[in-house]
Amino acid sequence: MKIEYHPIGLIHSPHKNLSGMPIQPSGAKGIQGFVEIYNEFSEGIKDLEGFSHIFLLYYFHKSKGFDLTVTPFLDKTPRGLFATRAPRRPNAIGLSIVKLISVEPNKLYIDDVDILDGTPLIDIKPYVPEFDYRPDSAIGWLEGCKNNSRQQKSDNRFIETP
């Protein structure tokens, strides 16, 4: 089975280098950017006005290869890849919930951006608390370090090694 995705736009942010970026939107408070929607997909952003937040699904275009055990940014213990949000993955798909500031015909202005400038956008979905919020959730090994995501910055640990 072959699966193909094609970008529907590009994400623009002040983050020009992987090293030093916020690792999650919680660490990117107040960092603004915008999403450029390609013309052939611009009709699809109709009716996004009124949503406070959106999910952006994107392609980790600087990510090559993967390891099934990684040492995540917030821990010193090697963890299974799928128990982390590490960017080097078998399918290099990223997910961020960002604040939607405004909508123009081919642009979405966003806040709390933790995404590298020039990242290809795969999809957009509105955040709906009644659908997405799970008050009974558990976060496994992250419980002890979840608040560190606001200060932790990216380094070079997930850049492909030769």
N, C-alpha and C positions, 0 to 999 in steps of 0.2 A: 504494500500500500504506500503510495506516495502522497504526502501532504505538502501543500504549497500555500504560503501566505504572501500577500503583496501589501506593501505599506499604503496606508490611506492618508499619510501626511508625515510631518516631521515635528519633533518636539525641540523647542529652542529654550535654552536656559543660560544662566551665567557660568555654569560649570563646564569649563573647557578641558579639564584634565580629570582623569579618574581618581588620582590621588588627591585627598583633601576634600572630597565631596561629602555631603551628608549621606548616611547609609539608609535612611528612611525619611519619609515626609515629616515625621515628628521632629527630626533634627534640622528641617529646612524651613521652619516657621518664618514667614515674611519674605522668602526668596521667590521672586516672581519670574515668570516666563510666559511663553505662549506656544500654542499648537497651531501649526500651519496645516490646514486641511487642503488636500489636492482638489482641484476644481471638480473632477468627476465624482467626488464624494461629499461636496459641500452641502448638498440638499439634505444629507443625513444628519446634520447638526441642528436642523430645524427643531424647535421646541425644547432645546436644552436650557433656554432661559428659565429661571425659576428654580433650577437645581443648585444647591449650594456646593455639592461635591460630585466629582466624577472619578470613575476608575479609568486609568490609562493602561492599556496593555501594549507592550512595546518589545522590540527586538534588541537584545543586548548585542549591538553590532560590533563592539570591541572585544567581545568574549569569544574565545576559541578554546575548544577542548573542555574537558571536565574531569573531575575526580569524584568518586562516590563517597569519599570521606574527606571532609574539609575542616579547617579550624576557622570558625566564623569570627567576624569582627568583634562580637560581644563576648567572646569566650576564649579560653586557652586550651580547652579540651576538644580534640577531634570529634566531629559529629557526622552522622549520616547526612549526605547532601540534601535529601528531601525533608530533613528536619531543620533546615536552614533556609535563608533567603539569599544564599550566595549566588552571584551572577553567572558563574561558569557552570552551565547545566547542559544535559543532553539536548534539550530544546531551549535555546537561550531566550526565554520569554520573561519579561519583567512585568511587575504590577505595582502601581502606585495609586493611592487615593489622594487627589489634589483638590484644592478649593477652586471652584469656578468663579471667576470675577466678572467676566463679561463675554458675550458672544457677538462676533461680527460674521459677515457672510463666509469668509474662509479662515477665520481665526477664533481661537478660544484663548482668552487671557486667564492665566492660572496662578495660584499662589501655593506655597509650601512644596516647591519643586526640588526633588532629589534626583533628577535625571540628567544625564550627560547631554550637552548641546549637540544637536544634529541626530538624535536618536530616532530611528524609524518607528512610527506609530502603527500598530496593528489593528487596534480597536478601541472604542470608547463605550463605556456603559455608565448610566447614572447610578449614583449611590442612593439607595433607598433604605433608611434605617429599619423599617418593618421587614425588609427582605434580608438585609445584610448584618444587622446587629445581633449578636448571640450573647446574652448576659450570662449564660451558663458555660461559657467557653473556658478551656484550660490551655496554658501555653507551655507546658512541659519544661524543658531545661531553661527556657528564656525567663521564667518567673523571677529568678534571682538577679537578672541583669537588664530587664526590659527598659528601665528608666535611663540606662546609659545610652540608649539610641539617640537621645537628644544632643549629646556631646560627641559621640564617636564619629570619626571621619574615616572615609575610605583610605586605604593604602594600596600598595601594589600586590597584595597577596593573591588576588584573583586574575591577575594579568597572566596570559599564557607563558609558561616557562619552556625554554627550548628543549 
